[in-house]
Amino acid sequence: MDEELIAISEEIFTYIISQLTFHLRFMDPALNRFVRIGDAMEYRCDGVFFHYSPVALIRTFRNHPEELIRGYLHIVLHSVFQHLYFSKNRKMSLWNLAADMAVENVIEELGLECTETEAAAERRRLIAEVREKTPDFTAQRIYHVLEGMETDRIRLMAPVFSFDNHEVWYEIRDAVGSSETLYGEENRDDPAKSGRNRFDGASHDSGEKSEGETSGPSEEEIRMVKNALKDWKEISEKIETDLETFHKEEGGQMPSLVQSLAALHREKYSYSTFLKKFMKNGEKLKISDEDFDTIFYTYGLKLYKNLPLIEPLEYQEMNNIRELVIAIDTSGSCQGEVVQNFLQKTWNIFRQQENFFTHFRIHIIQCDMLIRDVAEITSMAQFDRYIETLEIKGLGGTDFRPVFTYVQEQLDSHVFTKLGGLLYFTDGDGVYPKQKPSFMTAFLFPHDNKDITVPPWAIKYSLEGDE
């Protein structure tokens, strides 16, 4: 590549960064983090390497500098929000558009004159349309709105918000392979292309590359991209801190940026980790490697041939499910597929062998204002059959109190002696008990419902769309 073109490009990047730093001082840690490489036909960035075409860069800067400034900020925000690391279980076309809409919304909200382009009106119209369906305008929330749209509609919207090519987000993952994934498994638009990357279909007859073709990421590049995740986490946390302290006034003028950073840094247990709160300690028939003395064991084998001096312990202290109550609010939208998905997800976690004692008891209660059905589960086969033949009963109003009364009666009559707690799956508000129960309780919501407040003695957990 012509060194003169690279030098001019670097001067342009210096100008872009200075313009953005002048207006957005809190963004300073993020604006000059990329290793810029002038070797591509399109803009591509994996959080470390920023690939671009010097000729296209210079031409755009000469004719429309505001598009270039906006585009550079667009790419930086992708890394700040770590969009490239959150492609797990996402359909590529939807996730690309969701991520682009999220950053473009933030840029619109910033209202910088140096980033105002001709397509601003159309972007604002489409953003307003999607905003009607989700108050939280993060990429994750936008994605779930886009899932309900027609494919042709998605294709028309994508060019309005796109600036860089996101293929590089997935290429590193594909190059690593299934044994060591970086971004997780995506649901590709075309299943036939799943697992393919830029190596596929390449000619191996010669060592030369055709124009516009790029080689795959090296091991060093893969390592650097992995390490960059930690750096971008620290950068986004610093930006959030700055907006909460030194630039608090500016933060109040850009709620979407503050909201996205807060959502990114919100402490969130995985559902499987959360369920461990409801496990009880006890002994399980299993060889305990931690309590096994290998010295005496091997010494006995050596001294007496096949006679060990000490046998391994055949039990181990573990936290497992012994007794649990799962209540399902059958009023409102907690019906059919929503309930079945919740039970299947919970059961998929529980059915791992190490999560159950040999003997366990789970009561599944369907209820609205009254208890409509109670099923006692004592085996894995029973749970499988219950999910397969599930029939929703109820559909009235919501009153949580009958379930709490039922559980307390089971405790008083010693049906439960090692109760882990109560999981109450509900979609909305209801009548809560006035007094704190004697057992741990969690109210699980199928979506993030900020408007509902549970009693202080209860745990509130919102299941993400993926869960």
VENVENHU-V79704 format. One record per pair of residues at least 12 apart in sequence whose C-alpha atoms are under 6 Angstrom apart, sorted by sequence separation. I is the first residue (numbers start at 0). J is the second residue. If there is no record, write none. Layout:
I/J + I/J
This chain:
39/51 + 40/52 + 296/308 + 362/374 + 35/48 + 36/49 + 37/50 + 39/52 + 295/308 + 296/309 + 362/375 + 33/47 + 34/48 + 35/49 + 36/50 + 37/51 + 361/375 + 447/461 + 33/48 + 34/49 + 37/52 + 361/376 + 446/461 + 33/49 + 37/53 + 360/376 + 441/457 + 446/462 + 360/377 + 440/457 + 441/458 + 442/459 + 443/460 + 444/461 + 445/462 + 359/377 + 420/438 + 424/442 + 426/444 + 441/459 + 443/461 + 420/439 + 421/440 + 422/441 + 423/442 + 424/443 + 425/444 + 291/311 + 420/440 + 423/443 + 287/312 + 170/196 + 286/312 + 367/393 + 286/313 + 285/313 + 286/314 + 287/315 + 367/395 + 368/396 + 73/102 + 284/313 + 285/314 + 367/396 + 368/397 + 284/314 + 285/315 + 367/397 + 368/398 + 283/314 + 398/429 + 399/430 + 400/431 + 46/78 + 283/315 + 397/429 + 398/430 + 399/431 + 400/432 + 282/315 + 282/316 + 320/354 + 281/316 + 319/354 + 320/355 + 321/356 + 101/137 + 281/317 + 319/355 + 101/138 + 280/317 + 319/356 + 322/359 + 324/361 + 326/363 + 329/366 + 330/367 + 280/318 + 321/359 + 322/360 + 323/361 + 324/362 + 325/363 + 326/364 + 327/365 + 328/366 + 329/367 + 279/318 + 322/361 + 326/365 + 328/367 + 98/138 + 278/318 + 279/319 + 97/138 + 278/319 + 278/320 + 97/141 + 8/53 + 69/114 + 97/142 + 65/113 + 94/142 + 65/114 + 15/68 + 96/157 + 99/160 + 329/393 + 330/394 + 329/394 + 330/395 + 330/396 + 83/168 + 70/162 + 87/182 + 322/417 + 323/418 + 86/182 + 87/183 + 88/184 + 89/185 + 90/186 + 91/187 + 322/418 + 323/419 + 325/421 + 87/184 + 88/185 + 89/186 + 90/187 + 322/419 + 323/420 + 324/421 + 325/422 + 326/423 + 327/424 + 328/425 + 84/182 + 87/185 + 88/186 + 43/163 + 42/163 + 43/164 + 137/259 + 45/168 + 278/419 + 277/419 + 277/420 + 108/253 + 105/255 + 105/256 + 79/235 + 47/224 + 25/238
